[in-house]
């Protein structure tokens, strides 16, 4: 078994080739491995667009205590949501 590189429409691709014999003839089994040089994907610019933000209304003392309790809970989804709400509420002050 060996690796061969084929050029198709100007691009290079890798194939794994294994040879086997049927009677007096040698046959080849090819398996596609992928491009040698992948196409450059469009890279996102970090400085474009507006940064994501989540704003909430002002939180009362009872709600704040409840959210602080949830922020320490075992439920990961509720814990992360409570942290988001508490942090965004701090930005309002």
Buried (B, 14 or more C-beta within 10 A) or exposed (E): EEEEEEEEEEEEBBBEEEEEEEEEEEEEEEEEEEEEEEEEEEEEEEEEEEEEEEEBEEBEEEBBEEBEEBBEEEEEEEBEBBBBBBEBBEEEE
